[in-house]
C-alpha cells in the first residue's frame, strides 16, 4: 500500500479545513525575514531555464529516436529508475544556462557527448545574439525539484495522449481506404474503435471483433486484408501490449518511438502533397484526407513564470 493510500485511509472520517493564504502573508510574517523577493527571483530564473531545458530535452529525444538510438534514452515510467531521467533533465538545464556563484559547475560535453551533440543542433535554432540565462549555485536544489517533476509530467503526458493520438491516426489511415471513406461518419468511428481495440490488444484481429459491432457489415476480403495489415503494422510498432493504463504508466518511454512515427507519417503526407502540387497535379486527384494536427511527444512549458517546487534544501540560499 502506497503512502498516499495510507494517508487517505487515515483521513477518512476526519474533518479537514482548508484556509486560503496568499504569498504575502506567508513570506511577510511580522518579525520574519521577507523571503518573497528571493522566491520571485527564483521563479523567474527557474522558469527561463526549464523552458529552454525542456525544448533541448524534446529535441534530444527526437534525435535519438530518429537515429534509431532510442535504447540510449533514460527509461521513463513508474516502473523505471526515475533518477536517470532526472539526471538527463538536470544536464539539459545545465547545457542551456551559464553557472555562476560559488562552486559553479557548467555542462560537461565530454561527460555527456550525446547530449552535447544535440545541443549543437539546438544552438542552430537560437536567434542571433541569444544569451544563456544565468544559473546561480543557490538555484540548484530548485532545479533538481523541477527535473524530478519533469519525469512525472513526461510520463503523464504520454499516458494521457497515446491512445487519443493513435485513434486520430487510425481514423486518418482508414479514411484513405475507398470503402471506409464512403461510409457514414458513425460507422467510420465504429471502424476506428474496432481497429484501435485490435491494434492495442494481443491476439485480437478485426475478424475476431467485427461480430461485436452489430452496425458494421463485413466488407470484401480485400478490404479486410488491408484492415488486418494496418492492425499488424501498429501492433509491431506501438510498444508493450496490451496498451492499458498499467503499461502506459510503467513503460511510457517505450511508446515514444510510436508517437514520433505517427508525426513522421503526417509530415511525409504534407511533403507528398506539396510535391504533387508543384508538379501541377489535379487537386481532386492529389487530395487525401487531412491528417490530424501535429503534437508534442513530451510536454512543453509556457514562458509565463508561475511557481517553483520547493523542497527543504530549496529554501536555503
HELIX and SHEET records of a PDB file:
HELIX    1   1 UNK A    3  UNK A   11  1                                   9    
HELIX    2   2 UNK A   23  UNK A   27  1                                   5    
HELIX    3   3 UNK A   36  UNK A   66  1                                  31    
HELIX    4   4 UNK A   70  UNK A   72  5                                   3    
HELIX    5   5 UNK A   82  UNK A   95  1                                  14    
HELIX    6   6 UNK A  113  UNK A  124  1                                  12    
HELIX    7   7 UNK A  137  UNK A  139  5                                   3    
HELIX    8   8 UNK A  140  UNK A  175  1                                  36    
HELIX    9   9 UNK A  178  UNK A  181  1                                   4    
HELIX   10  10 UNK A  185  UNK A  199  1                                  15    
HELIX   11  11 UNK A  206  UNK A  210  1                                   5    
HELIX   12  12 UNK A  221  UNK A  238  1                                  18    
HELIX   13  13 UNK A  245  UNK A  250  1                                   6    
HELIX   14  14 UNK A  252  UNK A  255  5                                   4    
HELIX   15  15 UNK A  256  UNK A  278  1                                  23    
HELIX   16  16 UNK A  283  UNK A  286  1                                   4    
HELIX   17  17 UNK A  313  UNK A  315  5                                   3    
SHEET    1   A 2 UNK A  97  UNK A 100  0                                        
SHEET    2   A 2 UNK A 133  UNK A 136  1                                        
END                                                                             
